[in-house]
Amino acid sequence: MSEQQKACAAACGSNVIFGFSFLASSIAMEAANPLLLLAIRFLLSAGFMTILILTGVVRVQLKGKRPWRLIPLGLLQPVIYFVCENYGIMYTNSSFAGTMIALIPLATLFMGILFLGETCGPAQIGWAVCSFVGVAVVSLFGSEAGVVSVKGILILVAAVLSNALFMVLSRRLAEEFSAFERTYVMFLMGSAAFTVLAAAEYRFDGGQIAQALSGCMKPDFAVAVVYLALVSSVLAFLLINYSTEKIEARRSASFASISTVVSIAAGVIFRGEPFGLPQLVGSVLILLGVYRLNVGESR
């Protein structure tokens, strides 16, 4: 298997994982608000990665490098992106939120051209637009069905833009930092930011925080947060940061549509969310666009 094939497999695997994260987030937010959930999630993620470093399983070497360059990366992902994603799910549903993520390839394509000097032909743009049309189909009918709010749409658009910028910046920083180093600093920033934000939401009142945490002592929440922290954070972001080293940012991002299909299926099967012709047509258009974009690239 070539390096590019490994990178494509990593991008694909990470987005299969991300697809189930929408369902896990919905389950976890039945017991915790978005900021508290994010604080718990990234504290667990950063703690797990720290254990890997302290036990010598993984080595991190930042000496002689410029770690301050990772600050914008950590702000975009996970801080801005995950705040928007969680609140976006709250004001929409997991199927719609997963479908909105299909906008990431199109946004990353243009940002890659703008910031990385990547080239893209008319056919590639056309297939990326095909995915966008699929998103528009689902979005339009979802809104009419009354399951999507304008606030939720705008929040998810902000999530898409922050993730697209993250993909571009991660590829640029890959020359200096390993996938683990980028991911570790991202999660340290995320755990610090979300812990402060969550505490501020409870006015730094220890009693209120303890009461909120007591509501999280449920088996469903524990399973969901472990999946979000260790699988959908540590493993998935190691895979996505690895893929950005080997293939163009727009190609790595194009696999985000796989998470769309997975999240729709998970929402329908496990949550009883609606699935009809609009979701079917939209999903087909999204996957067709991504498939053709990558086939054209490989040629």
Salt bridges, closest charged atoms under 4 A:
GLU3 OE2 - LYS6 NZ 4.00
GLU3 OE1 - LYS246 NZ 3.83
GLU30 OE2 - ARG271 NH2 3.03
GLU118 OE2 - ARG171 NE 3.79
GLU118 OE1 - ARG250 NE 3.50
GLU176 OE1 - ARG66 NH2 3.20
GLU176 OE1 - ARG69 NH1 2.67
GLU181 OE1 - LYS65 NZ 2.80
GLU245 OE2 - ARG182 NH2 2.47
GLU297 OE1 - ARG250 NH1 3.07
